[in-house]
Amino acid sequence: FVNEQLELGHVTAMEAWSLQNQILALRAKLASLYEYKDQPIPFVYIHMVYLLTSVYLPLFSYSMALSEPNTPCPEAVGGMLVLLNLIFVIGIRVLGSKLPDPFGAD
């Protein structure tokens, strides 16, 4: 493509040389990213996420049960907050399990 543009006179020889070098540099960087695709997510990371969510969710529900006793219906408000937080945290856990292979088996 660069040589065609050079022959048509749209770019000078120096610009063509610079573009070609930039294209080759980009190509090399993309190749190095492609090599990282097959690397698994570290074993410790997945277990750390599971441990933190397993500890965080019960602590959050306990703190919600003890907080805000002056609201009109503390059980309903606390229950809704715990349920909403549970959905988000479990969603993050599922998202974390999808990170190693985001496009599936194409």
C-alpha positions in Angstrom: 0.0 0.0 0.0 2.8 2.4 0.9 4.7 1.6 -2.3 1.5 2.2 -4.4 1.0 5.6 -2.8 4.7 6.4 -3.4 4.3 5.5 -7.1 1.2 7.7 -7.4 3.0 10.6 -5.8 0.8 11.0 -2.8 3.8 10.6 -0.4 7.4 11.4 -0.6 10.2 8.8 -0.3 11.0 9.9 3.2 7.3 9.8 4.2 7.0 6.3 2.7 10.0 5.1 4.5 8.7 6.5 7.8 5.2 5.0 7.2 6.7 1.6 6.4 8.8 1.6 9.6 5.8 2.6 11.7 3.7 -0.2 10.1 6.4 -2.7 10.8 6.8 -1.6 14.4 3.0 -1.8 14.9 3.1 -5.3 13.4 5.8 -6.4 15.7 3.9 -5.1 18.8 0.7 -6.8 17.7 2.7 -10.1 17.3 4.0 -9.8 20.8 0.4 -9.2 22.1 -0.7 -12.3 20.2 1.9 -14.4 22.0 0.4 -13.3 25.3 -3.1 -14.6 24.3 -2.3 -18.2 25.2 -0.9 -17.3 28.6 -3.3 -18.3 31.4 -4.4 -15.9 34.2 -2.3 -16.7 37.2 -3.6 -19.5 39.5 -3.4 -17.3 42.6 -5.5 -14.5 41.1 -8.6 -16.7 40.5 -8.5 -18.2 44.0 -7.9 -14.8 45.6 -11.0 -13.4 43.9 -13.0 -16.3 45.1 -11.7 -16.0 48.7 -12.3 -12.2 48.8 -15.8 -12.5 47.5 -16.5 -15.4 49.9 -15.3 -13.3 52.9 -16.8 -10.0 51.7 -20.4 -11.1 51.0 -21.1 -12.5 54.4 -19.4 -9.5 56.1 -21.4 -7.1 54.0 -24.7 -8.8 54.8 -23.9 -8.8 58.5 -23.0 -5.1 58.5 -26.2 -4.3 56.6 -28.2 -6.3 59.2 -26.7 -4.2 62.0 -26.8 -0.8 60.3 -29.6 1.8 59.9 -32.2 0.6 62.5 -34.1 3.9 62.1 -35.2 3.3 58.5 -38.9 2.4 58.0 -38.3 -1.2 57.0 -34.6 -2.0 57.7 -35.0 -5.7 56.7 -36.3 -4.9 53.2 -33.7 -2.1 52.6 -30.9 -4.2 53.9 -32.1 -7.2 52.0 -32.3 -5.3 48.7 -28.8 -3.8 49.2 -27.4 -7.3 50.0 -29.1 -8.8 46.9 -27.9 -6.0 44.6 -24.4 -6.3 46.0 -24.5 -10.1 45.6 -25.5 -9.7 41.9 -22.6 -7.3 41.2 -20.0 -9.4 43.1 -21.1 -12.7 41.5 -21.1 -10.9 38.1 -17.6 -9.8 38.7 -16.7 -13.4 39.6 -18.2 -14.7 36.4 -16.5 -12.0 34.4 -13.2 -13.0 35.9 -13.7 -16.6 34.9 -14.4 -15.4 31.3 -11.1 -13.4 31.1 -8.8 -16.2 30.0 -10.8 -16.8 26.8 -13.1 -13.8 26.1 -14.2 -14.9 22.6 -15.0 -18.6 23.5 -14.0 -21.4 21.2 -14.3 -19.8 17.8 
